[in-house]
Amino acid sequence: MGTVAIPSNPVPEFCAACGFPLRGPRCEACGVHRTAPGRRTGLTPDSEPQPPDAELEAWRARDPIRFVGHCIASEVGTTVPTTSAQEGIGWIFSLQATTLFVSFDPGAERTSIDVPLTRVIERQRVPLLRAALELCDQLLPARLCLRDDLLVLRRTAHLPTLTASALRLALRTTAAAAERVATLLVSWFDVRPTFSDEQRANLSWALVGRSRPLKSFSIPPPGRSLPPPFAPQGTPQVLPPPPPLSGRLAAAEALWAAPRAPEPAPGASARPVHRETPHREPASREPASREAASRDADELPDILSPFFVVTSSTSTPLPGLAAPPSTITPPPVPTPPTYVRRATPLPVPPSSPSDLRALYGGMGGTLGGLPGESRASEVPAPLVERGSTRRPGIGEVSSPPVSVPFSMRPPAASSEGEPDARRERPASDRFCQILRDAQAHATTVSIQDKPGVMLILIRSTVFRAILEHGDTLPHTVAHLYRATAAVTRDLAQAENAGRRVNPAAIAEPALYAMERLVSARGQVPDEKPLQIEPLTSATHAREHLSRFLREIEAAPSDPALRHFLALGALSELLVRAKLPAKTDQRLREIVAYAHRDGVKGATIDLMMTALNRIVSQ
């Protein structure tokens, strides 16, 4: 009688990764080595039960519907009937006190697991979505998505790549993750339950909503900002060593530092450098009768003319006086009409409250004194010829002081006599800064409490971008205008649409478009030329501005926000309305001064007074 060898380890072993029984050095299901750390012996792991024969048979037979149904039945403990889902076949069941909506798309061979978490309140929509983004900032198979006001945890997978154990594990881990996320959101925010008692008794796919993919803006990635690591000939490129830390300047100081004169060579006598200003013929004056005949009867009047009293005296430069040294913001020196500098038809904006009062001499009795000034002095200021048809932009002013934020600084004019330090900052960066400021202001405005303020904030961003960067970034501005078409329509239409539709559904796509443009640094494909709907009449313009002013008054008492909105109202008026020459010039001077002076009470009062004057006329 022969002896029978007794195995040294009669207790069965299971794979630590998938729970499949081990019959060799590696797992037959997933390929993990049997000596991997964490291998459990003795009993089948609770987290990875052995698949029943029905699941394995359906998996081998490639019957996906029966395969998913058997896996769900093994987890729930009972057979779950199939239903008609939006994507194909669906199953609705509860697992670990969590309701799961599982669907299978036969055409794409994709299975989806949707778990409703909470109902989002409108006033907490933005902070809750930010928290959802933070929770999704990991390499997880499931992601949070929003369907109307329902927050859903969604997980998708290609079914042919799943085994029975992997699918059952996905069901359990998704239910556990949904329970953890729902607990966090309930503790952080004032959320509502997903379903009522009546809805929970009759669950259907209509309660979970329809998944809608986001639109793609087809924005190409930004170009390379660094040179290639190797030269075309194959020789390595040698970069010069960086300057010492003591010689580096901050970004703002390097941009706005005053230009330094070149040092003369040793032994050479320093001679003053004289620059000749190019000569330009004055614009021809049209007869008063022709100008009066060309003005439309329904056009906006020169409402700001009484405030801008200008004397007819002219100042002539005295011979023998040396030119003042170059500074960051040169004082407003009157220039004779025959010696207008190239590309600078506007006078230099004032750099102090007293200079502003001197330029706008007639405003002292109406607006009151500016801060730090007791009495206004009447000083003549140069103006553009009345017969000129050219509308100067806000970019044709000198550079603002260093204390003004970048987003409130207009692009300075290029001149041979004064090197423009602002040209070192690209127009795309200034454009993106406007969008960043708008996104920062949007966090302080509640869509639920003040939907109109959010809409005019987006309008202000769009029309400021058109006025300031319509010539330098035409494709980017056109893309922004078309992406925010639902907000930039007429305010009366936007108010009616806001009553019928949730304002968040109108504002969120516009904010998302701004975020995409900032990520792409303003680089977009070529767009069609921009076509803006004009303000057809003076009555239409006054009604539009009156609605704009009502929303500004209802905005939070934040000076930076009110400054941004007032600039947007003036920018939209300059872009959409056909204004008389004097009114157009005065408004552009106010916009230029608002950019230069920054967020100050006197600047905001000046812009609001100008808007109220237009509405009251």
C-alpha positions as CSV (number, residue, x, y, z in Angstrom):
1,M,0.0,0.0,0.0
2,G,1.5,3.3,-1.1
3,T,1.7,6.4,1.0
4,V,-0.3,9.5,0.1
5,A,1.5,12.8,0.4
6,I,-0.3,15.4,2.5
7,P,0.0,18.9,1.1
8,S,1.9,21.3,3.3
9,N,-0.7,24.1,2.9
10,P,-4.2,22.6,2.6
11,V,-5.8,26.0,3.1
12,P,-6.8,27.5,-0.3
13,E,-5.2,30.8,-1.4
14,F,-6.8,33.7,-3.2
15,C,-5.4,36.5,-5.3
16,A,-4.9,39.7,-3.3
17,A,-6.0,41.9,-6.3
18,C,-9.1,40.2,-7.6
19,G,-9.9,37.3,-5.2
20,F,-9.6,34.6,-7.9
21,P,-8.4,31.2,-6.6
22,L,-4.7,30.7,-7.1
23,R,-3.5,27.5,-8.9
24,G,0.0,28.5,-9.8
25,P,2.7,31.1,-9.3
26,R,0.5,33.8,-10.9
27,C,-3.3,34.6,-10.9
28,E,-5.1,33.3,-13.9
29,A,-7.5,36.2,-13.9
30,C,-5.4,39.3,-13.4
31,G,-1.8,38.0,-13.6
32,V,-0.6,39.2,-10.1
33,H,2.2,37.1,-8.6
34,R,1.0,34.9,-5.7
35,T,3.8,36.2,-3.4
36,A,2.7,39.8,-3.7
37,P,2.3,41.6,-0.4
38,G,-1.1,41.6,1.2
39,R,-2.0,38.0,0.0
40,R,-4.8,36.7,2.1
41,T,-5.2,33.0,2.8
42,G,-7.7,30.7,4.5
43,L,-11.0,32.3,3.5
44,T,-12.3,34.1,0.4
45,P,-11.8,37.8,0.9
46,D,-15.0,39.7,1.8
47,S,-14.2,42.5,-0.7
48,E,-13.6,40.1,-3.5
49,P,-16.1,37.2,-3.5
50,Q,-15.7,34.3,-5.9
51,P,-17.8,34.9,-9.0
52,P,-20.8,32.5,-9.3
53,D,-21.0,30.2,-12.3
54,A,-23.8,32.2,-13.9
55,E,-21.6,35.3,-14.1
56,L,-18.6,33.4,-15.5
57,E,-20.9,31.6,-18.0
58,A,-22.4,34.9,-19.2
59,W,-18.9,36.5,-19.4
60,R,-17.5,33.6,-21.4
61,A,-20.6,33.7,-23.7
62,R,-20.1,37.4,-24.3
63,D,-23.7,38.1,-23.3
64,P,-23.4,41.7,-21.8
65,I,-26.9,42.2,-20.6
66,R,-27.1,38.9,-18.7
67,F,-23.5,39.4,-17.5
68,V,-24.4,42.8,-15.9
69,G,-27.7,41.5,-14.5
70,H,-26.0,38.6,-12.8
71,C,-23.3,40.8,-11.3
72,I,-26.0,43.2,-9.9
73,A,-28.0,40.3,-8.6
74,S,-24.9,38.9,-6.8
75,E,-24.3,42.2,-5.0
76,V,-27.9,43.0,-4.2
77,G,-29.0,39.5,-3.3
78,T,-32.0,39.4,-5.5
79,T,-32.8,39.7,-9.2
80,V,-33.2,43.3,-10.5
81,P,-35.5,43.8,-13.4
82,T,-34.2,45.6,-16.5
83,T,-35.7,48.9,-17.6
84,S,-35.4,51.1,-20.7
85,A,-32.7,53.7,-20.0
86,Q,-31.7,56.7,-22.1
87,E,-28.6,55.0,-23.3
88,G,-30.0,51.5,-23.8
89,I,-30.7,48.9,-21.0
90,G,-30.8,50.0,-17.4
91,W,-31.0,48.8,-13.8
92,I,-32.2,50.8,-10.8
93,F,-31.4,49.3,-7.4
94,S,-30.1,50.2,-3.9
95,L,-26.7,49.1,-2.6
96,Q,-25.4,50.1,0.8
97,A,-28.3,52.5,1.4
98,T,-27.3,54.2,-1.9
99,T,-29.5,54.3,-5.1
100,L,-27.5,53.3,-8.2
101,F,-28.6,53.8,-11.8
102,V,-26.6,51.4,-14.0
103,S,-27.0,51.5,-17.8
104,F,-25.5,49.7,-20.8
105,D,-25.1,51.1,-24.3
106,P,-25.0,48.2,-26.7
107,G,-23.7,50.3,-29.6
108,A,-20.7,51.7,-27.7
109,E,-20.3,48.6,-25.4
110,R,-20.1,51.1,-22.5
111,T,-21.6,50.7,-19.0
112,S,-22.3,53.7,-16.8
113,I,-22.9,53.9,-13.1
114,D,-24.8,57.1,-12.0
115,V,-25.3,57.8,-8.3
116,P,-27.4,60.9,-7.4
117,L,-25.9,62.7,-4.5
118,T,-27.7,66.0,-3.6
119,R,-29.9,68.8,-4.9
120,V,-27.9,72.1,-5.3
121,I,-29.4,75.3,-4.0
122,E,-28.9,78.3,-6.4
123,R,-27.3,80.6,-3.9
124,Q,-24.7,77.9,-3.1
125,R,-24.2,76.7,-6.7
126,V,-20.7,78.3,-7.3
127,P,-19.1,77.3,-4.0
128,L,-20.5,73.8,-4.2
129,L,-19.1,73.3,-7.8
130,R,-15.7,74.5,-6.6
131,A,-15.8,72.0,-3.9
132,A,-16.7,69.3,-6.4
133,L,-13.7,70.3,-8.5
134,E,-11.5,69.9,-5.5
135,L,-12.9,66.5,-4.8
136,C,-12.3,65.4,-8.4
137,D,-8.7,66.6,-8.3
138,Q,-7.4,63.0,-8.0
139,L,-6.8,60.0,-10.3
140,L,-10.3,58.5,-9.6
141,P,-12.5,56.5,-12.0
142,A,-15.6,58.4,-11.0
143,R,-16.3,62.1,-11.5
144,L,-18.9,64.6,-10.3
145,C,-21.3,66.2,-12.8
146,L,-24.2,68.6,-12.5
147,R,-27.6,68.0,-14.3
148,D,-29.8,71.0,-13.7
149,D,-29.8,71.1,-9.9
150,L,-28.9,67.4,-9.3
151,L,-25.3,66.5,-8.5
152,V,-24.4,63.1,-9.8
153,L,-21.4,60.8,-9.3
154,R,-20.8,59.1,-12.7
155,R,-18.5,56.3,-13.6
156,T,-18.1,54.7,-17.1
157,A,-16.2,51.8,-18.4
158,H,-15.7,49.7,-21.5
159,L,-17.6,46.5,-20.7
160,P,-15.5,44.0,-22.7
161,T,-12.5,44.9,-20.5
162,L,-14.3,44.1,-17.3
163,T,-14.4,40.8,-15.5
164,A,-17.2,39.7,-13.1
165,S,-15.1,40.6,-10.1
166,A,-14.0,43.9,-11.6
167,L,-17.6,45.0,-12.3
168,R,-18.8,43.9,-8.8
169,L,-15.9,45.8,-7.3
170,A,-16.8,48.9,-9.4
171,L,-20.4,48.8,-8.1
172,R,-19.3,48.6,-4.5
173,T,-16.6,51.2,-4.6
174,T,-18.9,53.6,-6.5
175,A,-21.6,53.3,-3.9
176,A,-19.1,53.7,-1.0
177,A,-17.5,56.8,-2.7
178,A,-20.9,58.3,-3.3
179,E,-21.8,57.9,0.4
180,R,-18.6,59.6,1.5
181,V,-19.0,62.5,-0.9
182,A,-22.7,63.0,0.0
183,T,-21.7,63.1,3.7
184,L,-19.1,65.7,3.1
185,L,-21.4,67.9,1.0
186,V,-24.2,67.7,3.6
187,S,-21.8,68.8,6.3
188,W,-20.3,71.6,4.2
189,F,-23.4,73.1,2.5
190,D,-27.1,73.4,3.0
191,V,-28.2,70.9,0.4
192,R,-31.5,69.2,-0.2
193,P,-32.2,65.5,-0.5
194,T,-32.1,63.9,-4.0
195,F,-35.6,62.4,-4.1
196,S,-38.8,62.8,-2.1
197,D,-40.6,59.9,-0.5
198,E,-43.0,59.7,-3.4
199,Q,-40.2,59.8,-6.0
200,R,-38.2,57.2,-4.1
201,A,-41.2,54.8,-4.2
202,N,-41.3,55.1,-8.0
203,L,-37.8,55.6,-9.2
204,S,-37.3,56.2,-13.0
205,W,-34.6,57.3,-15.3
206,A,-36.3,60.7,-15.8
207,L,-35.4,61.6,-12.2
208,V,-31.7,61.4,-12.8
209,G,-31.7,63.7,-15.8
210,R,-30.0,63.4,-19.1
211,S,-26.2,63.6,-19.6
212,R,-25.2,66.4,-21.9
213,P,-21.6,66.7,-23.1
214,L,-20.0,70.1,-22.9
215,K,-19.4,72.0,-26.2
216,S,-15.8,72.1,-27.4
217,F,-14.4,75.5,-28.3
218,S,-11.6,74.0,-30.5
219,I,-9.0,76.3,-29.0
220,P,-5.5,75.2,-30.1
221,P,-2.8,74.9,-27.5
222,P,-0.6,78.0,-27.1
223,G,2.5,78.2,-29.2
224,R,6.0,77.4,-27.9
225,S,7.4,80.2,-25.9
226,L,10.8,78.7,-25.6
227,P,13.3,78.0,-28.4
228,P,14.1,74.4,-29.4
229,P,16.7,72.8,-27.3
230,F,19.0,72.2,-30.2
231,A,20.0,74.2,-33.2
232,P,19.0,73.0,-36.7
233,Q,22.7,71.9,-37.4
234,G,22.6,69.7,-34.3
235,T,25.0,71.7,-32.1
236,P,23.7,72.3,-28.6
237,Q,22.5,75.8,-28.0
238,V,24.4,77.6,-25.2
239,L,22.3,80.0,-23.2
240,P,23.9,83.0,-21.5
241,P,24.1,82.8,-17.7
242,P,21.3,84.6,-15.8
243,P,22.0,88.0,-14.3
244,P,22.8,88.2,-10.6
245,L,19.9,88.4,-8.1
246,S,21.0,91.9,-7.1
247,G,20.5,93.2,-10.7
248,R,17.0,91.8,-11.2
249,L,13.9,94.0,-10.9
250,A,10.4,93.2,-10.0
251,A,7.9,92.7,-12.8
252,A,6.1,95.9,-12.2
253,E,9.3,97.9,-11.6
254,A,10.9,96.6,-14.8
255,L,7.8,97.4,-16.8
256,W,7.2,100.9,-15.5
257,A,10.7,102.1,-14.8
258,A,11.6,105.4,-16.3
259,P,13.9,105.2,-19.4
260,R,17.5,105.9,-18.6
261,A,19.6,108.1,-20.8
262,P,22.7,106.3,-22.4
263,E,25.9,107.1,-20.6
264,P,28.4,109.0,-22.8
265,A,31.7,107.4,-23.8
266,P,34.8,108.4,-21.7
267,G,36.2,111.6,-23.0
268,A,33.2,112.6,-25.0
269,S,31.2,115.7,-24.2
270,A,27.6,115.2,-23.4
271,R,25.4,117.0,-25.9
272,P,21.6,117.3,-25.6
273,V,19.7,115.2,-28.1
274,H,17.1,117.1,-30.0
275,R,14.2,115.2,-31.5
276,E,12.0,116.7,-34.1
277,T,8.3,116.2,-33.9
278,P,6.8,115.2,-37.2
279,H,4.6,117.9,-38.8
280,R,1.0,117.3,-39.5
281,E,-1.4,119.5,-41.3
282,P,-4.5,120.5,-39.2
283,A,-7.8,118.9,-40.1
284,S,-9.9,120.9,-42.4
285,R,-12.9,122.6,-40.8
286,E,-16.3,121.9,-42.2
287,P,-18.8,124.7,-42.5
288,A,-21.2,125.0,-39.6
289,S,-24.2,124.6,-41.8
290,R,-22.9,121.3,-43.3
291,E,-22.1,120.0,-39.8
292,A,-25.6,120.9,-38.5
293,A,-27.2,119.3,-41.6
294,S,-25.3,116.1,-41.2
295,R,-26.3,115.6,-37.6
296,D,-29.3,113.3,-37.1
297,A,-32.3,114.7,-35.3
298,D,-32.6,111.6,-33.1
299,E,-28.9,111.5,-32.3
300,L,-27.6,111.8,-28.7
301,P,-27.0,115.5,-27.9
302,D,-23.7,116.9,-26.6
303,I,-24.8,116.4,-23.0
304,L,-21.4,116.9,-21.6
305,S,-20.7,120.1,-23.5
306,P,-21.8,122.4,-20.6
307,F,-19.3,120.7,-18.3
308,F,-16.3,121.1,-20.6
309,V,-15.8,124.8,-21.0
310,V,-12.6,125.5,-23.1
311,T,-11.2,128.9,-23.7
312,S,-9.8,130.0,-27.1
313,S,-6.4,131.1,-25.8
314,T,-3.4,129.2,-27.0
315,S,0.0,128.8,-25.5
316,T,3.2,129.1,-27.5
317,P,6.4,127.5,-26.4
318,L,9.1,130.0,-25.3
319,P,12.4,129.7,-27.1
320,G,15.5,128.8,-25.2
321,L,13.8,126.6,-22.6
322,A,15.1,123.1,-22.3
323,A,12.7,120.2,-22.6
324,P,11.5,118.6,-19.3
325,P,13.1,115.3,-18.3
326,S,11.3,112.1,-19.3
327,T,9.1,110.8,-16.5
328,I,6.6,108.0,-16.1
329,T,3.5,110.3,-16.6
330,P,4.4,113.5,-18.3
331,P,2.2,116.5,-17.3
332,P,-0.5,117.7,-19.8
333,V,1.4,120.3,-21.8
334,P,-0.8,122.0,-24.4
335,T,0.3,121.3,-28.0
336,P,-0.3,123.7,-30.9
337,P,-2.6,122.2,-33.6
338,T,0.2,122.4,-36.2
339,Y,2.6,120.3,-34.1
340,V,0.4,117.4,-33.1
341,R,2.5,114.3,-32.4
342,R,2.0,111.2,-34.5
343,A,-0.8,108.9,-33.4
344,T,-1.7,111.1,-30.4
345,P,-4.7,113.3,-31.4
346,L,-6.0,113.3,-27.8
347,P,-4.5,115.5,-25.0
348,V,-2.6,113.8,-22.3
349,P,-5.0,112.9,-19.5
350,P,-4.6,114.7,-16.2
351,S,-2.3,113.1,-13.6
352,S,-3.8,114.8,-10.5
353,P,-7.2,116.1,-9.3
354,S,-6.1,119.7,-9.9
355,D,-5.2,118.9,-13.5
356,L,-8.5,117.3,-14.0
357,R,-10.3,120.4,-12.8
358,A,-8.2,122.5,-15.0
359,L,-9.1,120.4,-18.1
360,Y,-12.8,120.2,-17.2
361,G,-13.1,123.7,-16.0
362,G,-16.9,124.0,-16.1
363,M,-17.6,121.0,-13.8
364,G,-16.8,122.7,-10.5
365,G,-20.3,124.0,-9.8
366,T,-22.0,120.7,-10.5
367,L,-19.9,117.8,-9.4
368,G,-18.3,119.5,-6.4
369,G,-14.6,119.7,-5.6
370,L,-12.3,116.7,-6.1
371,P,-10.4,115.3,-3.1
372,G,-7.5,117.5,-2.0
373,E,-8.7,120.6,-3.9
374,S,-10.4,123.7,-2.7
375,R,-10.8,125.9,-5.8
376,A,-10.8,125.1,-9.5
377,S,-8.6,127.0,-11.9
378,E,-9.5,127.7,-15.5
379,V,-6.7,126.5,-17.8
380,P,-7.1,126.1,-21.5
381,A,-6.8,122.5,-22.9
382,P,-6.1,121.4,-26.5
383,L,-8.9,119.6,-28.3
384,V,-9.2,117.8,-31.6
385,E,-10.5,119.7,-34.5
386,R,-14.3,119.7,-34.7
387,G,-14.4,118.8,-38.3
388,S,-12.3,115.6,-37.8
389,T,-14.2,112.4,-38.3
390,R,-11.7,110.1,-36.7
391,R,-12.6,108.8,-33.3
392,P,-9.5,108.4,-31.1
393,G,-9.4,105.3,-29.0
394,I,-8.5,105.1,-25.3
395,G,-5.2,103.5,-26.3
396,E,-4.0,106.9,-27.5
397,V,-3.1,108.3,-24.1
398,S,0.0,108.2,-22.1
399,S,1.0,105.4,-19.6
400,P,-0.7,105.5,-16.2
401,P,1.2,105.5,-12.9
402,V,2.6,102.4,-11.3
403,S,-0.1,102.2,-8.6
404,V,-2.9,101.5,-11.1
405,P,-3.6,97.8,-11.6
406,F,-2.7,96.3,-15.0
407,S,-6.3,95.6,-16.0
408,M,-7.2,99.3,-15.6
409,R,-4.3,100.7,-17.6
410,P,-5.1,101.6,-21.2
411,P,-2.5,100.7,-23.9
412,A,-0.3,103.7,-24.4
413,A,0.4,105.4,-27.7
414,S,3.7,104.7,-29.5
415,S,5.9,107.7,-30.0
416,E,9.5,108.2,-31.1
417,G,10.1,110.8,-28.5
418,E,8.8,108.7,-25.5
419,P,9.6,105.0,-25.5
420,D,6.5,103.0,-24.4
421,A,7.3,100.7,-21.6
422,R,3.8,99.2,-21.7
423,R,4.5,97.7,-25.1
424,E,6.6,95.0,-23.4
425,R,3.3,93.5,-22.0
426,P,1.4,91.8,-24.8
427,A,-2.2,92.7,-25.6
428,S,-3.3,89.1,-24.9
429,D,-2.1,89.4,-21.3
430,R,-4.0,92.6,-20.8
431,F,-7.1,91.0,-22.4
432,C,-6.8,88.0,-20.1
433,Q,-6.4,90.3,-17.1
434,I,-9.8,91.8,-17.8
435,L,-11.3,88.3,-17.8
436,R,-9.6,87.4,-14.6
437,D,-10.9,90.6,-12.9
438,A,-14.4,89.7,-14.1
439,Q,-14.1,86.2,-12.7
440,A,-12.9,87.6,-9.4
441,H,-15.9,90.0,-9.2
442,A,-18.3,87.1,-10.1
443,T,-17.4,85.3,-6.9
444,T,-18.8,88.2,-4.9
445,V,-22.1,88.3,-6.8
446,S,-24.8,85.8,-6.1
447,I,-26.7,84.6,-9.2
448,Q,-29.7,83.8,-7.1
449,D,-29.9,87.1,-5.2
450,K,-28.7,89.5,-7.9
451,P,-29.1,87.8,-11.4
452,G,-29.1,91.2,-13.2
453,V,-25.8,92.3,-11.7
454,M,-24.2,89.1,-12.9
455,L,-25.5,89.7,-16.4
456,I,-24.2,93.3,-16.6
457,L,-20.9,92.1,-15.2
458,I,-20.5,89.8,-18.2
459,R,-21.7,92.6,-20.5
460,S,-19.1,95.0,-19.1
461,T,-16.3,92.5,-19.6
462,V,-17.3,91.8,-23.3
463,F,-17.7,95.5,-24.3
464,R,-14.6,96.6,-22.4
465,A,-12.6,93.9,-24.4
466,I,-14.2,95.1,-27.6
467,L,-13.3,98.8,-27.0
468,E,-9.8,98.2,-25.7
469,H,-8.7,95.2,-27.8
470,G,-11.0,95.2,-30.8
471,D,-8.2,96.3,-33.1
472,T,-5.3,94.3,-31.7
473,L,-7.2,91.0,-31.0
474,P,-10.1,90.9,-33.4
475,H,-10.5,87.1,-33.5
476,T,-10.3,86.7,-29.8
477,V,-12.8,89.5,-29.2
478,A,-15.2,88.1,-31.8
479,H,-15.0,84.7,-30.2
480,L,-15.8,86.1,-26.8
481,Y,-18.7,88.1,-28.2
482,R,-20.2,85.1,-29.9
483,A,-19.7,82.8,-26.9
484,T,-21.6,85.3,-24.7
485,A,-24.4,86.0,-27.2
486,A,-27.1,85.0,-24.7
487,V,-25.9,87.7,-22.3
488,T,-24.8,90.5,-24.7
489,R,-28.2,90.8,-26.3
490,D,-30.3,93.8,-25.5
491,L,-31.0,94.3,-21.8
492,A,-34.7,94.2,-22.3
493,Q,-34.5,90.9,-24.1
494,A,-32.0,89.5,-21.5
495,E,-34.4,90.5,-18.6
496,N,-37.3,88.7,-20.3
497,A,-35.1,85.6,-21.0
498,G,-33.9,85.7,-17.4
499,R,-37.5,85.5,-16.2
500,R,-38.3,82.5,-18.4
501,V,-34.9,80.7,-17.9
502,N,-32.7,80.2,-14.9
503,P,-30.1,83.1,-15.0
504,A,-27.4,80.6,-14.0
505,A,-28.0,78.7,-17.2
506,I,-27.2,82.0,-19.1
507,A,-24.3,83.2,-17.1
508,E,-22.4,79.9,-16.6
509,P,-21.6,79.3,-20.3
510,A,-20.2,82.8,-20.5
511,L,-18.0,82.4,-17.5
512,Y,-16.8,79.0,-18.8
513,A,-15.9,80.7,-22.1
514,M,-13.9,83.3,-20.3
515,E,-12.0,80.6,-18.4
516,R,-11.2,78.7,-21.6
517,L,-9.9,81.9,-23.2
518,V,-7.7,82.6,-20.1
519,S,-6.3,79.1,-20.3
520,A,-5.5,79.5,-24.0
521,R,-4.0,83.0,-23.3
522,G,-6.4,84.5,-25.9
523,Q,-5.2,82.3,-28.8
524,V,-8.2,81.3,-30.9
525,P,-8.7,80.3,-34.5
526,D,-9.7,82.9,-37.1
527,E,-13.3,84.1,-36.6
528,K,-15.7,86.0,-38.8
529,P,-15.6,89.8,-38.5
530,L,-17.4,91.1,-35.5
531,Q,-20.9,92.5,-36.1
532,I,-22.4,94.3,-33.1
533,E,-26.1,95.2,-32.8
534,P,-26.2,99.0,-32.6
535,L,-28.4,101.2,-30.4
536,T,-30.8,102.5,-33.1
537,S,-32.0,105.7,-31.5
538,A,-31.3,108.1,-28.6
539,T,-34.5,106.8,-26.8
540,H,-33.3,103.3,-27.1
541,A,-29.8,104.2,-25.7
542,R,-31.4,106.1,-22.7
543,E,-33.7,103.2,-21.9
544,H,-30.7,100.8,-22.1
545,L,-28.5,102.9,-19.9
546,S,-31.3,103.4,-17.4
547,R,-31.6,99.6,-17.0
548,F,-27.8,99.4,-16.7
549,L,-27.8,102.1,-13.9
550,R,-30.5,100.3,-12.0
551,E,-28.4,97.1,-11.8
552,I,-25.3,99.1,-10.9
553,E,-27.2,100.7,-8.0
554,A,-28.4,97.2,-6.9
555,A,-24.8,95.8,-7.0
556,P,-22.9,95.2,-3.8
557,S,-21.1,98.2,-2.3
558,D,-17.7,97.2,-3.6
559,P,-15.8,100.1,-5.2
560,A,-13.8,97.9,-7.5
561,L,-17.0,96.2,-8.8
562,R,-18.8,99.5,-9.3
563,H,-15.8,100.9,-11.1
564,F,-15.7,97.9,-13.4
565,L,-19.5,98.1,-14.1
566,A,-19.4,101.9,-14.8
567,L,-16.5,101.4,-17.2
568,G,-18.4,98.7,-18.9
569,A,-21.5,100.9,-19.3
570,L,-19.4,103.7,-20.9
571,S,-17.6,101.2,-23.1
572,E,-20.9,99.7,-24.4
573,L,-22.2,103.1,-25.2
574,L,-19.1,104.0,-27.1
575,V,-19.2,100.7,-29.0
576,R,-22.9,100.5,-29.9
577,A,-24.0,104.1,-30.2
578,K,-23.4,106.7,-32.9
579,L,-22.5,109.7,-30.8
580,P,-21.7,113.2,-31.8
581,A,-18.1,114.1,-32.1
582,K,-17.9,116.2,-28.9
583,T,-19.8,113.6,-26.8
584,D,-17.7,110.8,-28.1
585,Q,-14.5,112.6,-27.3
586,R,-15.6,113.6,-23.8
587,L,-16.7,110.0,-22.9
588,R,-13.4,108.6,-24.2
589,E,-11.5,111.2,-22.0
590,I,-13.5,110.0,-19.0
591,V,-12.8,106.4,-19.8
592,A,-9.1,107.2,-20.2
593,Y,-9.0,109.0,-16.9
594,A,-10.9,106.2,-15.1
595,H,-8.3,103.7,-16.4
596,R,-5.5,106.0,-15.2
597,D,-6.8,107.1,-11.8
598,G,-7.9,103.6,-10.7
599,V,-10.6,102.7,-8.2
600,K,-11.3,106.0,-6.4
601,G,-14.5,107.6,-5.2
602,A,-14.1,110.7,-7.4
603,T,-13.5,108.6,-10.5
604,I,-16.6,106.5,-9.9
605,D,-18.7,109.6,-9.2
606,L,-17.4,111.2,-12.4
607,M,-18.5,108.1,-14.5
608,M,-21.9,107.8,-12.8
609,T,-22.6,111.5,-13.2
610,A,-21.9,111.2,-16.9
611,L,-24.2,108.2,-17.3
612,N,-27.0,109.9,-15.3
613,R,-26.7,113.0,-17.5
614,I,-27.1,110.9,-20.6
615,V,-30.2,109.2,-19.2
616,S,-31.8,112.5,-17.9
617,Q,-31.5,114.3,-21.3
